[in-house]
Amino acid sequence: MEAKPDTSLLVESNFQWKFFLRGTVYFLIGLLVFLFSLDLMISSLQQLGTEINSTILLATSNPFTGLFIGLLVTAIIQSSSTTTSLTVALVASGSLTLEGAVPIIMGANIGTTITSTIVSLSFINNKKEFRRAVSAGTYHGFFKIITALILFPLEYNLHFLSSIAQFIAINFFHEPTGITSNFKMLGQSLSWPVNFITAKIENGYLLAGISIIMLFGSILFFRKVISQVMGLGSEEKFQHFFFKSPYKSFGWGVITTAAIRSSTITTSLVVPLVAKKIVKLRQAGAFILGANIGTTITAFMASTFNSNAAISIALTHFLFNFIGVLLFFRTPYLKEIPFKAAMGLGKLTLRNRLVGFMYLLLVFFLIPFSLIYFSQ
């Protein structure tokens, strides 16, 4: 009797192929909505005119205020991708100077670490797990804070990051300085929907509100689609594939975060692994540093290489994280600083579990609000 061919592998292959195609279609839809929302944001800012531009410039004229505005906004919405994309749009439209935008980018980099800290607090019922979780959750924060403490004074006094970014934009991307008045993310050929909506909605504030909702929604949509396609919801996959060596962990951090466009998710996923002793903090640290390089792709996508100002702010975001990684990834002595700070805070939680909550409140809310108030 002739055996029937096994069709299970063929069925599974077809299912995976259809799943991949569906994910690709969703990805392209999300990308179009993302770029469209940025075009809409730029149009709304141009429609609002000099009044809103003056308000934004006044609010960010003090670099310290800009730093903590970026931190607060990102901590509240828990998405540095949204904050950096909006900053690119503000710079591209002429509503914000490059020098005024750099502190906001730095603040957004610190603010995005709030999510991993919140995740770590969920282990409060078990003291030892809580200690490890807090160490993992705050390592990301200490890395960003220490990097900002080094680079912010250099930017404040010497325009260190903005000067390097403009140099690269001019010499490597051949973009002249200044604002491009006809800046379009989708290009001129696909800008008619933006022009149509702008003509129909004459209220610039309403238009800005719609564009922000669309922008935030597209980023959330991206996260969900790419997470499902890559299977990032599984902690076991992280354990087996991503933590074999520091360099491999770093590389996977870059790749997965670039694909999912959210360091918030990838860095938060390692917290439970460290808490449960599945992964060591030093292994997780390399992955977190890689994630900080991968997350900069969103700003590059938002700039779409059409404006010196937009490209420069995207480069600033990259340079901030790249310099931080150079300092704290494999450099002797320096690489120990964020680890010791995170582990020290973790040990303090063994004595008093409120320490983790105090870190959250002080770093992300009390200190920023206080400094914004006193810097006025």
Secondary structure, DSSP 8 states (H G I E B T S, - for coil): -------HHHHHHHHHHHHHHHHHHHHHHHHHHHHHHHHHHHHHHHHHTHHHHHHHHHHTSSHHHHHHHHHHHHHHHT-HHHHHHHHHHHHHHTSS-HHHHHHHHHHHHHHTTHHHHHHHHTTTTSHHHHHHHHHHHHHHHHHHHHHHHHHHHHHHHH-HHHHHHHHHHHHTS---SS--TT--SS-GGG-HHHHHHHHH---HHHHHHHHHHHHHHHHHHHHHHHHHHHTTT-HHHHHHHH-SSHHHHHHHHHHHHHHHT-HHHHHHHHHHHHHTTSS-HHHHHHHHHHHHHHTTHHHHHHHTT--HHHHHHHHHHHHHHHHHHHHHSS-TTTTHHHHHHHHHHHHHHHH-THHHHHHHHIIIIIHHHHHHHHT-
